[in-house]
Amino acid sequence: MLKSFAFAISGLVAAIKGERNFRIHLVAAMLVTVLGFVFKLSLLEWAILSLTVFLVLVAELVNTAVEKAVDLAAGGRYHPLAKTAKDVAAGGVLLAAVNAVIVGIIIFGSKIWG
């Protein structure tokens, strides 16, 4: 079981070191967390925000895993199915990020304009 955790942490470290978009999402997550304290979010708002933030981070990790696996399988050659797989995974990240923006507007907008 400890090996499983070590592998998972290794994967997170690899994503942090090697994936610019993951680092961008981490910075956004930290900013949103600070804003959550500034605006004194309720427990429900924290729960929704937490789920939203982690959804984006998980989507980015899955996208990275798909990209790496497809690159390995394609062996450096272009294949339309490889492109589709990578584009679909990136689309998942886009949807999660758009959802995060919507949730942010709803939660923080209600604090600013409500």
C-alpha positions as CSV (number, residue, x, y, z in Angstrom):
1,M,0.0,0.0,0.0
2,L,2.8,2.4,0.8
3,K,4.3,1.7,-2.7
4,S,1.0,2.8,-4.2
5,F,1.1,6.1,-2.4
6,A,4.8,6.5,-3.4
7,F,3.9,5.9,-7.0
8,A,1.0,8.4,-6.8
9,I,3.2,11.1,-5.2
10,S,5.8,10.4,-7.9
11,G,3.2,11.1,-10.5
12,L,2.1,14.3,-8.9
13,V,5.7,15.5,-8.6
14,A,6.3,14.6,-12.3
15,A,3.2,16.6,-13.3
16,I,4.3,19.6,-11.2
17,K,7.8,19.5,-12.6
18,G,7.0,18.7,-16.2
19,E,3.5,20.1,-17.0
20,R,3.2,23.9,-17.3
21,N,-0.6,23.8,-17.5
22,F,-0.8,21.7,-14.2
23,R,1.4,24.4,-12.5
24,I,-0.9,27.1,-13.9
25,H,-3.9,25.3,-12.4
26,L,-2.2,24.9,-9.1
27,V,-1.5,28.6,-8.9
28,A,-5.1,29.3,-9.7
29,A,-6.2,26.8,-7.0
30,M,-4.0,28.6,-4.5
31,L,-5.4,32.0,-5.5
32,V,-9.0,30.7,-5.2
33,T,-8.2,29.3,-1.8
34,V,-6.8,32.6,-0.6
35,L,-9.9,34.4,-1.9
36,G,-12.1,31.8,-0.1
37,F,-10.6,32.9,3.2
38,V,-10.8,36.6,2.3
39,F,-14.5,36.2,1.4
40,K,-15.2,33.9,4.4
41,L,-16.9,31.2,2.4
42,S,-19.5,29.0,4.0
43,L,-18.9,25.2,4.5
44,L,-21.1,24.5,1.5
45,E,-19.2,27.0,-0.7
46,W,-15.9,25.5,0.4
47,A,-17.2,22.0,-0.5
48,I,-18.3,23.2,-3.9
49,L,-15.1,25.1,-4.5
50,S,-12.9,22.1,-3.4
51,L,-14.7,19.7,-5.7
52,T,-14.4,22.2,-8.5
53,V,-10.7,22.8,-8.0
54,F,-9.9,19.1,-7.6
55,L,-12.0,18.3,-10.7
56,V,-9.7,20.6,-12.8
57,L,-6.5,19.2,-11.3
58,V,-7.7,15.6,-11.8
59,A,-8.7,16.4,-15.4
60,E,-5.3,17.9,-16.1
61,L,-3.6,14.8,-14.7
62,V,-5.7,12.4,-16.8
63,N,-5.0,14.6,-19.8
64,T,-1.3,14.3,-19.2
65,A,-1.5,10.5,-18.7
66,V,-3.4,10.2,-22.0
67,E,-0.9,12.4,-23.8
68,K,2.0,10.4,-22.5
69,A,0.5,7.0,-23.3
70,V,-0.6,8.1,-26.8
71,D,2.8,9.5,-27.5
72,L,4.4,6.2,-26.4
73,A,2.0,4.1,-28.4
74,A,2.4,6.2,-31.5
75,G,6.1,6.0,-31.3
76,G,6.6,9.6,-32.6
77,R,4.5,9.0,-35.7
78,Y,1.4,11.0,-36.5
79,H,-1.9,9.1,-36.4
80,P,-5.3,10.7,-36.6
81,L,-6.6,8.5,-33.8
82,A,-3.8,9.6,-31.5
83,K,-4.7,13.2,-32.3
84,T,-8.3,12.5,-31.5
85,A,-7.5,10.9,-28.2
86,K,-5.3,13.8,-27.2
87,D,-7.8,16.4,-28.3
88,V,-10.6,14.6,-26.4
89,A,-8.6,14.5,-23.2
90,A,-7.7,18.2,-23.6
91,G,-11.5,18.9,-24.2
92,G,-12.1,17.3,-20.8
93,V,-9.8,19.8,-19.2
94,L,-11.4,22.6,-21.0
95,L,-14.9,21.6,-19.8
96,A,-13.6,21.3,-16.2
97,A,-11.9,24.7,-16.4
98,V,-15.1,26.3,-17.9
99,N,-17.1,24.8,-15.0
100,A,-14.5,26.2,-12.5
101,V,-15.0,29.7,-14.0
102,I,-18.8,29.4,-13.8
103,V,-18.6,28.2,-10.2
104,G,-16.1,30.9,-9.3
105,I,-18.4,33.6,-10.8
106,I,-21.4,32.2,-8.9
107,I,-19.6,31.9,-5.5
108,F,-17.4,35.0,-5.6
109,G,-19.8,37.0,-7.7
110,S,-22.4,36.6,-5.0
111,K,-19.9,37.9,-2.4
112,I,-18.9,40.9,-4.6
113,W,-22.2,41.9,-6.1
114,G,-24.7,40.3,-3.8
